[in-house]
Amino acid sequence: MEAIVNARKRNRKASTKVKVEYLNAADLELM
């Protein structure tokens, strides 16, 4: 789970909404 959180922080800094949405979808699948 830490890797997902770190990737999410990186994507927020890059402000790429598409990548953030993709990660959120992947996060839901893991849960």
mmCIF entry with sequence, helices, sheets and N, C-alpha, C, O atoms, coordinates in Angstrom:
data_MODEL
# 
_entry.id   MODEL 
# 
_entity.id                         1 
_entity.type                       polymer 
_entity.pdbx_number_of_molecules   1 
# 
_entity_poly.entity_id                      1 
_entity_poly.type                           'polypeptide(L)' 
_entity_poly.nstd_linkage                   no 
_entity_poly.nstd_monomer                   no 
_entity_poly.pdbx_seq_one_letter_code       MEAIVNARKRNRKASTKVKVEYLNAADLELM 
_entity_poly.pdbx_seq_one_letter_code_can   MEAIVNARKRNRKASTKVKVEYLNAADLELM 
_entity_poly.pdbx_strand_id                 A 
# 
loop_
_entity_poly_seq.entity_id 
_entity_poly_seq.num 
_entity_poly_seq.mon_id 
_entity_poly_seq.hetero 
1 1  MET n 
1 2  GLU n 
1 3  ALA n 
1 4  ILE n 
1 5  VAL n 
1 6  ASN n 
1 7  ALA n 
1 8  ARG n 
1 9  LYS n 
1 10 ARG n 
1 11 ASN n 
1 12 ARG n 
1 13 LYS n 
1 14 ALA n 
1 15 SER n 
1 16 THR n 
1 17 LYS n 
1 18 VAL n 
1 19 LYS n 
1 20 VAL n 
1 21 GLU n 
1 22 TYR n 
1 23 LEU n 
1 24 ASN n 
1 25 ALA n 
1 26 ALA n 
1 27 ASP n 
1 28 LEU n 
1 29 GLU n 
1 30 LEU n 
1 31 MET n 
# 
_struct_asym.id          A 
_struct_asym.entity_id   1 
# 
loop_
_struct_conf.conf_type_id 
_struct_conf.id 
_struct_conf.pdbx_PDB_helix_id 
_struct_conf.beg_label_comp_id 
_struct_conf.beg_label_asym_id 
_struct_conf.beg_label_seq_id 
_struct_conf.pdbx_beg_PDB_ins_code 
_struct_conf.end_label_comp_id 
_struct_conf.end_label_asym_id 
_struct_conf.end_label_seq_id 
_struct_conf.pdbx_end_PDB_ins_code 
_struct_conf.beg_auth_comp_id 
_struct_conf.beg_auth_asym_id 
_struct_conf.beg_auth_seq_id 
_struct_conf.end_auth_comp_id 
_struct_conf.end_auth_asym_id 
_struct_conf.end_auth_seq_id 
_struct_conf.pdbx_PDB_helix_class 
_struct_conf.details 
_struct_conf.pdbx_PDB_helix_length 
HELX_P HELX_P1 AA1 GLU A 2  ? ALA A 14 ? GLU A 2  ALA A 14 1 ? 13 
HELX_P HELX_P2 AA2 LYS A 17 ? LEU A 30 ? LYS A 17 LEU A 30 1 ? 14 
# 
_struct_conf_type.id          HELX_P 
_struct_conf_type.criteria    ? 
_struct_conf_type.reference   ? 
# 
loop_
_atom_site.group_PDB 
_atom_site.id 
_atom_site.type_symbol 
_atom_site.label_atom_id 
_atom_site.label_alt_id 
_atom_site.label_comp_id 
_atom_site.label_asym_id 
_atom_site.label_entity_id 
_atom_site.label_seq_id 
_atom_site.pdbx_PDB_ins_code 
_atom_site.Cartn_x 
_atom_site.Cartn_y 
_atom_site.Cartn_z 
_atom_site.occupancy 
_atom_site.B_iso_or_equiv 
_atom_site.pdbx_formal_charge 
_atom_site.auth_seq_id 
_atom_site.auth_comp_id 
_atom_site.auth_asym_id 
_atom_site.auth_atom_id 
_atom_site.pdbx_PDB_model_num 
ATOM 1   N N  . MET A 1 1  ? 0.831   -1.215 0.000   1.00 0.00 ? 1  MET A N  1 
ATOM 2   C CA . MET A 1 1  ? 0.000   0.000  0.000   1.00 0.00 ? 1  MET A CA 1 
ATOM 3   C C  . MET A 1 1  ? 0.862   1.261  0.000   1.00 0.00 ? 1  MET A C  1 
ATOM 4   O O  . MET A 1 1  ? 0.472   2.271  -0.586  1.00 0.00 ? 1  MET A O  1 
ATOM 5   N N  . GLU A 1 2  ? 2.016   1.217  0.642   1.00 0.00 ? 2  GLU A N  1 
ATOM 6   C CA . GLU A 1 2  ? 2.887   2.405  0.690   1.00 0.00 ? 2  GLU A CA 1 
ATOM 7   C C  . GLU A 1 2  ? 3.315   2.850  -0.706  1.00 0.00 ? 2  GLU A C  1 
ATOM 8   O O  . GLU A 1 2  ? 3.408   4.045  -0.989  1.00 0.00 ? 2  GLU A O  1 
ATOM 9   N N  . ALA A 1 3  ? 3.572   1.874  -1.570  1.00 0.00 ? 3  ALA A N  1 
ATOM 10  C CA . ALA A 1 3  ? 4.001   2.211  -2.939  1.00 0.00 ? 3  ALA A CA 1 
ATOM 11  C C  . ALA A 1 3  ? 2.917   3.000  -3.663  1.00 0.00 ? 3  ALA A C  1 
ATOM 12  O O  . ALA A 1 3  ? 3.209   3.938  -4.406  1.00 0.00 ? 3  ALA A O  1 
ATOM 13  N N  . ILE A 1 4  ? 1.662   2.610  -3.439  1.00 0.00 ? 4  ILE A N  1 
ATOM 14  C CA . ILE A 1 4  ? 0.549   3.317  -4.087  1.00 0.00 ? 4  ILE A CA 1 
ATOM 15  C C  . ILE A 1 4  ? 0.460   4.745  -3.569  1.00 0.00 ? 4  ILE A C  1 
ATOM 16  O O  . ILE A 1 4  ? 0.253   5.679  -4.344  1.00 0.00 ? 4  ILE A O  1 
ATOM 17  N N  . VAL A 1 5  ? 0.615   4.915  -2.263  1.00 0.00 ? 5  VAL A N  1 
ATOM 18  C CA . VAL A 1 5  ? 0.552   6.261  -1.670  1.00 0.00 ? 5  VAL A CA 1 
ATOM 19  C C  . VAL A 1 5  ? 1.680   7.131  -2.204  1.00 0.00 ? 5  VAL A C  1 
ATOM 20  O O  . VAL A 1 5  ? 1.463   8.294  -2.545  1.00 0.00 ? 5  VAL A O  1 
ATOM 21  N N  . ASN A 1 6  ? 2.887   6.572  -2.279  1.00 0.00 ? 6  ASN A N  1 
ATOM 22  C CA . ASN A 1 6  ? 4.031   7.335  -2.798  1.00 0.00 ? 6  ASN A CA 1 
ATOM 23  C C  . ASN A 1 6  ? 3.827   7.710  -4.268  1.00 0.00 ? 6  ASN A C  1 
ATOM 24  O O  . ASN A 1 6  ? 4.134   8.830  -4.676  1.00 0.00 ? 6  ASN A O  1 
ATOM 25  N N  . ALA A 1 7  ? 3.315   6.782  -5.048  1.00 0.00 ? 7  ALA A N  1 
ATOM 26  C CA . ALA A 1 7  ? 3.058   7.060  -6.469  1.00 0.00 ? 7  ALA A CA 1 
ATOM 27  C C  . ALA A 1 7  ? 2.005   8.147  -6.611  1.00 0.00 ? 7  ALA A C  1 
ATOM 28  O O  . ALA A 1 7  ? 2.085   8.997  -7.498  1.00 0.00 ? 7  ALA A O  1 
ATOM 29  N N  . ARG A 1 8  ? 1.003   8.108  -5.711  1.00 0.00 ? 8  ARG A N  1 
ATOM 30  C CA . ARG A 1 8  ? -0.053  9.111  -5.761  1.00 0.00 ? 8  ARG A CA 1 
ATOM 31  C C  . ARG A 1 8  ? 0.502   10.500 -5.460  1.00 0.00 ? 8  ARG A C  1 
ATOM 32  O O  . ARG A 1 8  ? 0.122   11.480 -6.100  1.00 0.00 ? 8  ARG A O  1 
ATOM 33  N N  . LYS A 1 9  ? 1.410   10.575 -4.474  1.00 0.00 ? 9  LYS A N  1 
ATOM 34  C CA . LYS A 1 9  ? 2.040   11.864 -4.139  1.00 0.00 ? 9  LYS A CA 1 
ATOM 35  C C  . LYS A 1 9  ? 2.839   12.393 -5.322  1.00 0.00 ? 9  LYS A C  1 
ATOM 36  O O  . LYS A 1 9  ? 2.801   13.585 -5.624  1.00 0.00 ? 9  LYS A O  1 
ATOM 37  N N  . ARG A 1 10 ? 3.571   11.488 -5.995  1.00 0.00 ? 10 ARG A N  1 
ATOM 38  C CA . ARG A 1 10 ? 4.364   11.888 -7.158  1.00 0.00 ? 10 ARG A CA 1 
ATOM 39  C C  . ARG A 1 10 ? 3.463   12.422 -8.260  1.00 0.00 ? 10 ARG A C  1 
ATOM 40  O O  . ARG A 1 10 ? 3.776   13.428 -8.897  1.00 0.00 ? 10 ARG A O  1 
ATOM 41  N N  . ASN A 1 11 ? 2.342   11.742 -8.481  1.00 0.00 ? 11 ASN A N  1 
ATOM 42  C CA . ASN A 1 11 ? 1.428   12.162 -9.539  1.00 0.00 ? 11 ASN A CA 1 
ATOM 43  C C  . ASN A 1 11 ? 0.774   13.490 -9.197  1.00 0.00 ? 11 ASN A C  1 
ATOM 44  O O  . ASN A 1 11 ? 0.482   14.287 -10.089 1.00 0.00 ? 11 ASN A O  1 
ATOM 45  N N  . ARG A 1 12 ? 0.540   13.735 -7.911  1.00 0.00 ? 12 ARG A N  1 
ATOM 46  C CA . ARG A 1 12 ? -0.042  15.019 -7.522  1.00 0.00 ? 12 ARG A CA 1 
ATOM 47  C C  . ARG A 1 12 ? 0.925   16.152 -7.841  1.00 0.00 ? 12 ARG A C  1 
ATOM 48  O O  . ARG A 1 12 ? 0.513   17.212 -8.312  1.00 0.00 ? 12 ARG A O  1 
ATOM 49  N N  . LYS A 1 13 ? 2.202   15.927 -7.586  1.00 0.00 ? 13 LYS A N  1 
ATOM 50  C CA . LYS A 1 13 ? 3.218   16.944 -7.886  1.00 0.00 ? 13 LYS A CA 1 
ATOM 51  C C  . LYS A 1 13 ? 3.279   17.198 -9.389  1.00 0.00 ? 13 LYS A C  1 
ATOM 52  O O  . LYS A 1 13 ? 3.458   18.336 -9.822  1.00 0.00 ? 13 LYS A O  1 
ATOM 53  N N  . ALA A 1 14 ? 3.132   16.152 -10.175 1.00 0.00 ? 14 ALA A N  1 
ATOM 54  C CA . ALA A 1 14 ? 3.165   16.285 -11.633 1.00 0.00 ? 14 ALA A CA 1 
ATOM 55  C C  . ALA A 1 14 ? 1.834   16.844 -12.150 1.00 0.00 ? 14 ALA A C  1 
ATOM 56  O O  . ALA A 1 14 ? 1.731   17.280 -13.297 1.00 0.00 ? 14 ALA A O  1 
ATOM 57  N N  . SER A 1 15 ? 0.828   16.819 -11.285 1.00 0.00 ? 15 SER A N  1 
ATOM 58  C CA . SER A 1 15 ? -0.524  17.313 -11.620 1.00 0.00 ? 15 SER A CA 1 
ATOM 59  C C  . SER A 1 15 ? -1.045  16.713 -12.917 1.00 0.00 ? 15 SER A C  1 
ATOM 60  O O  . SER A 1 15 ? -1.557  17.418 -13.787 1.00 0.00 ? 15 SER A O  1 
ATOM 61  N N  . THR A 1 16 ? -0.902  15.389 -13.028 1.00 0.00 ? 16 THR A N  1 
ATOM 62  C CA . THR A 1 16 ? -1.431  14.685 -14.197 1.00 0.00 ? 16 THR A CA 1 
ATOM 63  C C  . THR A 1 16 ? -2.683  13.937 -13.750 1.00 0.00 ? 16 THR A C  1 
ATOM 64  O O  . THR A 1 16 ? -2.598  12.865 -13.150 1.00 0.00 ? 16 THR A O  1 
ATOM 65  N N  . LYS A 1 17 ? -3.829  14.507 -14.044 1.00 0.00 ? 17 LYS A N  1 
ATOM 66  C CA . LYS A 1 17 ? -5.101  13.957 -13.564 1.00 0.00 ? 17 LYS A CA 1 
ATOM 67  C C  . LYS A 1 17 ? -5.353  12.545 -14.075 1.00 0.00 ? 17 LYS A C  1 
ATOM 68  O O  . LYS A 1 17 ? -5.931  11.721 -13.366 1.00 0.00 ? 17 LYS A O  1 
ATOM 69  N N  . VAL A 1 18 ? -4.923  12.264 -15.302 1.00 0.00 ? 18 VAL A N  1 
ATOM 70  C CA . VAL A 1 18 ? -5.172  10.936 -15.867 1.00 0.00 ? 18 VAL A CA 1 
ATOM 71  C C  . VAL A 1 18 ? -4.468  9.861  -15.043 1.00 0.00 ? 18 VAL A C  1 
ATOM 72  O O  . VAL A 1 18 ? -5.053  8.819  -14.745 1.00 0.00 ? 18 VAL A O  1 
ATOM 73  N N  . LYS A 1 19 ? -3.216  10.114 -14.676 1.00 0.00 ? 19 LYS A N  1 
ATOM 74  C CA . LYS A 1 19 ? -2.470  9.121  -13.894 1.00 0.00 ? 19 LYS A CA 1 
ATOM 75  C C  . LYS A 1 19 ? -3.082  8.954  -12.510 1.00 0.00 ? 19 LYS A C  1 
ATOM 76  O O  . LYS A 1 19 ? -3.142  7.839  -11.990 1.00 0.00 ? 19 LYS A O  1 
ATOM 77  N N  . VAL A 1 20 ? -3.533  10.041 -11.914 1.00 0.00 ? 20 VAL A N  1 
ATOM 78  C CA . VAL A 1 20 ? -4.159  9.961  -10.589 1.00 0.00 ? 20 VAL A CA 1 
ATOM 79  C C  . VAL A 1 20 ? -5.438  9.133  -10.666 1.00 0.00 ? 20 VAL A C  1 
ATOM 80  O O  . VAL A 1 20 ? -5.686  8.292  -9.801  1.00 0.00 ? 20 VAL A O  1 
ATOM 81  N N  . GLU A 1 21 ? -6.245  9.365  -11.689 1.00 0.00 ? 21 GLU A N  1 
ATOM 82  C CA . GLU A 1 21 ? -7.476  8.598  -11.856 1.00 0.00 ? 21 GLU A CA 1 
ATOM 83  C C  . GLU A 1 21 ? -7.170  7.116  -12.060 1.00 0.00 ? 21 GLU A C  1 
ATOM 84  O O  . GLU A 1 21 ? -7.872  6.252  -11.534 1.00 0.00 ? 21 GLU A O  1 
ATOM 85  N N  . TYR A 1 22 ? -6.113  6.827  -12.829 1.00 0.00 ? 22 TYR A N  1 
ATOM 86  C CA . TYR A 1 22 ? -5.724  5.439  -13.071 1.00 0.00 ? 22 TYR A CA 1 
ATOM 87  C C  . TYR A 1 22 ? -5.305  4.769  -11.764 1.00 0.00 ? 22 TYR A C  1 
ATOM 88  O O  . TYR A 1 22 ? -5.659  3.619  -11.506 1.00 0.00 ? 22 TYR A O  1 
ATOM 89  N N  . LEU A 1 23 ? -4.544  5.501  -10.937 1.00 0.00 ? 23 LEU A N  1 
ATOM 90  C CA . LEU A 1 23 ? -4.101  4.950  -9.666  1.00 0.00 ? 23 LEU A CA 1 
ATOM 91  C C  . LEU A 1 23 ? -5.275  4.737  -8.722  1.00 0.00 ? 23 LEU A C  1 
ATOM 92  O O  . LEU A 1 23 ? -5.315  3.740  -8.001  1.00 0.00 ? 23 LEU A O  1 
ATOM 93  N N  . ASN A 1 24 ? -6.221  5.652  -8.717  1.00 0.00 ? 24 ASN A N  1 
ATOM 94  C CA . ASN A 1 24 ? -7.394  5.487  -7.863  1.00 0.00 ? 24 ASN A CA 1 
ATOM 95  C C  . ASN A 1 24 ? -8.169  4.238  -8.264  1.00 0.00 ? 24 ASN A C  1 
ATOM 96  O O  . ASN A 1 24 ? -8.651  3.504  -7.402  1.00 0.00 ? 24 ASN A O  1 
ATOM 97  N N  . ALA A 1 25 ? -8.290  3.993  -9.551  1.00 0.00 ? 25 ALA A N  1 
ATOM 98  C CA . ALA A 1 25 ? -8.980  2.797  -10.044 1.00 0.00 ? 25 ALA A CA 1 
ATOM 99  C C  . ALA A 1 25 ? -8.216  1.540  -9.623  1.00 0.00 ? 25 ALA A C  1 
ATOM 100 O O  . ALA A 1 25 ? -8.822  0.551  -9.211  1.00 0.00 ? 25 ALA A O  1 
ATOM 101 N N  . ALA A 1 26 ? -6.895  1.580  -9.727  1.00 0.00 ? 26 ALA A N  1 
ATOM 102 C CA . ALA A 1 26 ? -6.073  0.439  -9.333  1.00 0.00 ? 26 ALA A CA 1 
ATOM 103 C C  . ALA A 1 26 ? -6.181  0.206  -7.830  1.00 0.00 ? 26 ALA A C  1 
ATOM 104 O O  . ALA A 1 26 ? -6.199  -0.938 -7.377  1.00 0.00 ? 26 ALA A O  1 
ATOM 105 N N  . ASP A 1 27 ? -6.253  1.289  -7.059  1.00 0.00 ? 27 ASP A N  1 
ATOM 106 C CA . ASP A 1 27 ? -6.383  1.199  -5.614  1.00 0.00 ? 27 ASP A CA 1 
ATOM 107 C C  . ASP A 1 27 ? -7.693  0.504  -5.240  1.00 0.00 ? 27 ASP A C  1 
ATOM 108 O O  . ASP A 1 27 ? -7.712  -0.339 -4.343  1.00 0.00 ? 27 ASP A O  1 
ATOM 109 N N  . LEU A 1 28 ? -8.764  0.844  -5.905  1.00 0.00 ? 28 LEU A N  1 
ATOM 110 C CA . LEU A 1 28 ? -10.067 0.230  -5.632  1.00 0.00 ? 28 LEU A CA 1 
ATOM 111 C C  . LEU A 1 28 ? -10.025 -1.260 -5.954  1.00 0.00 ? 28 LEU A C  1 
ATOM 112 O O  . LEU A 1 28 ? -10.618 -2.063 -5.234  1.00 0.00 ? 28 LEU A O  1 
ATOM 113 N N  . GLU A 1 29 ? -9.334  -1.636 -7.019  1.00 0.00 ? 29 GLU A N  1 
ATOM 114 C CA . GLU A 1 29 ? -9.250  -3.053 -7.384  1.00 0.00 ? 29 GLU A CA 1 
ATOM 115 C C  . GLU A 1 29 ? -8.490  -3.844 -6.322  1.00 0.00 ? 29 GLU A C  1 
ATOM 116 O O  . GLU A 1 29 ? -8.836  -4.988 -6.030  1.00 0.00 ? 29 GLU A O  1 
ATOM 117 N N  . LEU A 1 30 ? -7.450  -3.230 -5.743  1.00 0.00 ? 30 LEU A N  1 
ATOM 118 C CA . LEU A 1 30 ? -6.682  -3.917 -4.699  1.00 0.00 ? 30 LEU A CA 1 
ATOM 119 C C  . LEU A 1 30 ? -7.505  -4.096 -3.432  1.00 0.00 ? 30 LEU A C  1 
ATOM 120 O O  . LEU A 1 30 ? -7.335  -5.080 -2.711  1.00 0.00 ? 30 LEU A O  1 
ATOM 121 N N  . MET A 1 31 ? -8.386  -3.160 -3.161  1.00 0.00 ? 31 MET A N  1 
ATOM 122 C CA . MET A 1 31 ? -9.240  -3.258 -1.963  1.00 0.00 ? 31 MET A CA 1 
ATOM 123 C C  . MET A 1 31 ? -10.381 -4.228 -2.263  1.00 0.00 ? 31 MET A C  1 
ATOM 124 O O  . MET A 1 31 ? -11.228 -4.470 -1.403  1.00 0.00 ? 31 MET A O  1 
# 
